[in-house]
Amino acid sequence: MNMKKLLSFALALVMALGMASFGMAEEPIKVGVCIYQFNDNFMTLYRTELQKYLEETYGAQVTVVDGKNDQTEQTNQVNSFIAEGVDVLIINLVQSTSAATVIDLVQAADIPTVFINREPAEEDMTKWEGKTCYVGADARQSGTFQGEIVAALENQGDYNGNGTIDYVMIMGDPENVDTPYRTEFSIKALTDAGLTVNKLFEQRGDWMQENGQQLAANALAQFGDEIDVIFCNNDAMALGAYQAIVDAGRVVGEDIALLGVDALEECVLMVSEGTMTGTVLNDHVGQSHTAADVAIQAANGEEVDSYYWVDYVKVTAENAAEFLPAEE
């Protein structure tokens, strides 16, 4: 074969190989997503945005499963994802205390994992550094913002005028670190402002609207006009508490304050209308996008930091309109 024919053959071979490579699309990254339970307003927004962003931005193959608020069920789901050979896991734990067990499983399978929404203990996050991380918001900040919203009111939350903020606290699930932090730091913000507080009632409502309504109704029946403020660890429970307030003949903004966290659209609208005192934006878009970005980095073999934080934002009557969707 002369040189001219040899060069022509070589060029044809290169082109053929190039076309073959072009024709073989890369396999999509497989992402397994475990949510503690689908029946949660905030996590519904979160998981929907997470899946959409992963698919549209990265072309990922995403499977999302419902843990049904059962850690045994979720651990089985993790094992199923491991058996399927997913490239990365994103896990919203049912029980934060199960993080160590889950990390042992994923480490043995060499599958990087991003924890979201429910923060594992710090010692658990050191078990497999570079391959596991937590993406979330600091719940202490959300509690602080709730208290600061009350302290900034003209009457500083003292609706009955007795010189003390008499409050009701409706808590989430104690398994979630957000619960103790929001509970503690909402009141700490008041005492740090030099205000006197008095806890009348405190019970767990496990994030559920119906529980918020029942607990608020019980508190209002027991303490009546003594109650100045009802703090709820999330907006779902605040929606329930609002109904109990209305049923008791009380009026938010006139003789009682009501606080939530998450900035669900319905609650933001209520804040703008004055039927809820304030909420705190738990940025599901920012958190889900960060979780997705980090998960893809980890799936591609990059080491990740242990923590990625997304700030909360106060939502009050003054700025609520900024958080409502634009009218068509």
KAZICOR-V768495 format. One record per backbone hydrogen bond with DSSP energy under -0.5 kcal/mol. CO is the residue of the C=O (numbers start at 1). NH is the residue of the N-H. E is the energy in kcal/mol with one decimal. If there is no record, write none. Layout:
co-><CO;CO>
nh-><NH;NH>
e-><E;E>
This chain:
co-><2;3;4;5;6;7;8;9;10;11;12;13;14;15;16;17;18;19;20;23;29;29;30;30;30;31;31;32;32;33;33;34;35;36;38;40;41;42;43;44;45;46;47;48;49;50;51;52;53;53;54;54;55;60;61;63;65;65;67;70;71;72;73;74;75;76;77;78;79;80;81;81;82;87;88;89;90;91;91;95;96;98;99;100;101;102;103;104;105;106;106;107;110;112;113;113;114;115;116;117;121;121;123;124;126;128;128;130;131;132;133;134;135;136;137;138;138;139;140;141;142;143;144;145;146;147;148;150;153;155;157;158;164;165;165;166;166;167;167;168;168;169;169;170;171;171;172;172;173;175;175;176;176;177;178;179;180;181;182;183;184;185;186;187;188;189;190;191;196;198;198;201;203;205;208;209;210;211;212;213;214;215;216;217;218;219;220;223;224;228;229;229;230;231;234;235;236;237;238;239;240;241;242;243;244;245;246;251;251;251;256;257;258;258;259;261;262;264;264;265;266;267;268;269;270;270;270;271;278;279;280;281;281;282;283;284;285;286;287;288;289;290;291;292;293;294;295;296;297;298;306;308;313;315;316;316;319;320;321>
nh-><6;7;8;9;10;11;12;13;14;15;16;17;18;19;20;21;22;23;24;25;31;61;32;87;88;33;63;34;90;35;65;92;67;69;40;44;45;46;47;48;49;50;51;52;53;54;55;56;57;58;58;60;59;62;31;33;35;67;70;74;75;76;77;78;79;80;81;82;83;84;85;86;85;112;32;114;34;93;116;98;99;102;103;104;105;106;107;108;109;110;111;110;112;89;115;133;91;135;118;119;124;125;126;127;129;131;132;304;113;130;115;308;117;310;139;141;142;143;144;145;146;147;148;149;150;151;152;153;156;158;159;161;166;167;198;228;229;200;201;170;231;171;203;233;205;206;174;206;176;96;177;179;180;181;182;183;184;185;186;187;188;189;190;191;192;193;195;194;165;167;200;169;171;208;212;213;214;215;216;217;218;219;220;221;222;223;224;226;227;257;168;231;259;170;238;239;240;241;242;243;244;245;246;247;248;250;249;254;255;256;253;230;277;278;232;235;282;267;268;269;270;271;272;273;274;275;276;274;260;315;262;283;313;284;287;288;289;290;291;292;293;294;295;296;297;298;299;300;302;301;134;136;281;279;319;320;322;323;324>
e-><-2.5;-2.4;-2.0;-2.5;-2.4;-2.6;-2.2;-2.3;-2.4;-2.4;-2.4;-2.6;-2.5;-2.6;-2.3;-2.5;-2.4;-2.1;-1.0;-1.1;-0.6;-2.9;-0.5;-1.9;-1.4;-0.5;-2.3;-0.5;-2.7;-0.6;-2.7;-3.2;-3.0;-3.4;-2.2;-1.9;-1.6;-2.4;-2.8;-1.8;-2.1;-2.8;-2.4;-2.1;-2.6;-2.4;-2.3;-2.8;-2.5;-0.6;-1.3;-1.9;-1.0;-0.8;-2.9;-3.0;-2.3;-0.6;-1.8;-2.2;-2.8;-2.0;-1.8;-2.4;-2.2;-2.0;-2.4;-2.3;-2.3;-1.9;-1.0;-1.7;-0.7;-0.5;-2.2;-2.8;-2.7;-0.8;-2.4;-2.1;-1.7;-2.2;-2.9;-2.1;-1.6;-2.5;-2.6;-1.9;-1.3;-0.6;-2.5;-0.8;-0.6;-2.2;-0.5;-1.4;-2.7;-2.7;-3.0;-0.6;-0.6;-1.4;-0.9;-1.6;-0.6;-1.5;-1.1;-1.7;-2.2;-0.6;-3.2;-2.1;-1.1;-2.0;-0.8;-1.5;-1.1;-2.2;-2.3;-2.4;-1.8;-2.1;-2.4;-2.0;-1.6;-2.6;-1.6;-1.6;-1.3;-2.0;-1.4;-0.6;-1.0;-0.7;-2.4;-3.1;-1.6;-2.9;-1.1;-0.5;-3.1;-0.7;-1.8;-2.3;-4.3;-0.6;-0.5;-0.6;-2.2;-0.6;-0.5;-1.9;-0.6;-1.7;-2.9;-2.2;-2.6;-2.8;-1.4;-0.8;-2.1;-1.7;-0.7;-2.3;-2.9;-0.8;-2.2;-1.7;-3.0;-2.4;-0.6;-2.8;-2.8;-1.8;-2.1;-2.3;-2.1;-2.8;-2.3;-2.3;-2.3;-2.5;-2.8;-2.2;-1.9;-3.0;-1.7;-2.2;-1.6;-2.2;-2.4;-0.6;-2.4;-2.9;-1.3;-2.6;-1.6;-2.6;-2.5;-1.5;-1.7;-2.3;-2.4;-2.5;-1.6;-2.3;-1.7;-1.9;-2.5;-0.8;-2.8;-2.5;-1.2;-1.4;-1.6;-2.2;-0.8;-0.5;-2.5;-2.3;-1.7;-2.6;-2.3;-1.5;-1.0;-2.1;-0.9;-0.7;-1.6;-2.5;-3.3;-0.9;-1.1;-1.3;-2.5;-2.2;-2.5;-2.0;-2.7;-2.3;-2.7;-2.6;-2.4;-2.4;-2.0;-2.6;-2.6;-1.7;-2.3;-1.7;-2.3;-2.3;-3.4;-2.0;-0.8;-1.8;-1.7;-1.9;-1.1>
